[in-house]
Amino acid sequence: AQKVTQAQTEISVVEKEDVTLDCVYETRDTTYYLFWYKQPPSGELVFLIRRNSFDEQNEISGRYSWNFQKSTSSFNFTITASQVVDSAVYFCALSEANYNQGGKLIFGQGTELSVKP
Amino acid sequence: GAGVSQSPSNKVTEKGKDVELRCDPISGHTALYWYRQRLGQGLEFLIYFQGNSAPDKSGLPSDRFSAERTGESVSTLTIQRTQQEDSAVYLCASSSGTGDAFFGQGTRLTVV
């Protein structure tokens, strides 16, 4: 069965600190996709990144970086030099569908990040 | 439209009444999803439509919940005989089939 675990319920950091949000997943499929979404206080979910199971290259986008390791079934998300605007709930999600068929997303419980000035 | 649109944004209903929630997906998106998010909780999958295929209803919590979608257009989620435990934000998302789902702002349902 598919499952996504975000063990960190809440994280609090001071501005400019680096912070890593953990995500561990379970799936029986060899083809799957992993996602991160941000949910700021306004409530709308914002898509951040999608990775497929065949691409283990780390990805960096500005202050955001993602570390995908199939050996440990993890897809961790790091924010470098955090800012107050990064305060939000972050969700990791898994889809077992093929790339061109879409598929339902299974979400973790979310990690609430609070960045204090 | 430019994004996923949900209506109403807020709904307060009396216990036992039926409610209908509406979702307008992004034009051209073949896949549409409904999720429920209780206060302080993660997203709970409800139902998924993909083109003209039979929907995946595996997440619907009871037979009081149903959803429809005509073609690749609007979807409605209906909750019959609402109960207080149904109070939550109901989120709709659509995707083009690439797997990148874009979410609406949700409908906050309060059952009193």
Chai-1 contact restraints between the chains, C-beta under 6 A:
chainA,res_idxA,chainB,res_idxB,connection_type,confidence,min_distance_angstrom,max_distance_angstrom,comment,restraint_id
A,Y33,B,G99,contact,1.0,0.0,6.0,A-B,restraint_1
A,G43,B,G106,contact,1.0,0.0,6.0,A-B,restraint_2
A,E44,B,Q105,contact,1.0,0.0,6.0,A-B,restraint_3
A,L45,B,F103,contact,1.0,0.0,6.0,A-B,restraint_4
A,F47,B,D100,contact,1.0,0.0,6.0,A-B,restraint_5
A,R50,B,G99,contact,1.0,0.0,6.0,A-B,restraint_6
A,R50,B,D100,contact,1.0,0.0,6.0,A-B,restraint_7
A,S95,B,G99,contact,1.0,0.0,6.0,A-B,restraint_8
A,N100,B,G97,contact,1.0,0.0,6.0,A-B,restraint_9
A,G102,B,A31,contact,1.0,0.0,6.0,A-B,restraint_10
A,G102,B,Q50,contact,1.0,0.0,6.0,A-B,restraint_11
A,G102,B,S95,contact,1.0,0.0,6.0,A-B,restraint_12
A,G102,B,G97,contact,1.0,0.0,6.0,A-B,restraint_13
A,G102,B,G99,contact,1.0,0.0,6.0,A-B,restraint_14
A,K104,B,F45,contact,1.0,0.0,6.0,A-B,restraint_15
A,K104,B,Y48,contact,1.0,0.0,6.0,A-B,restraint_16
A,F107,B,G42,contact,1.0,0.0,6.0,A-B,restraint_17
A,F107,B,L43,contact,1.0,0.0,6.0,A-B,restraint_18
A,Q109,B,G42,contact,1.0,0.0,6.0,A-B,restraint_19
A,G110,B,G42,contact,1.0,0.0,6.0,A-B,restraint_20
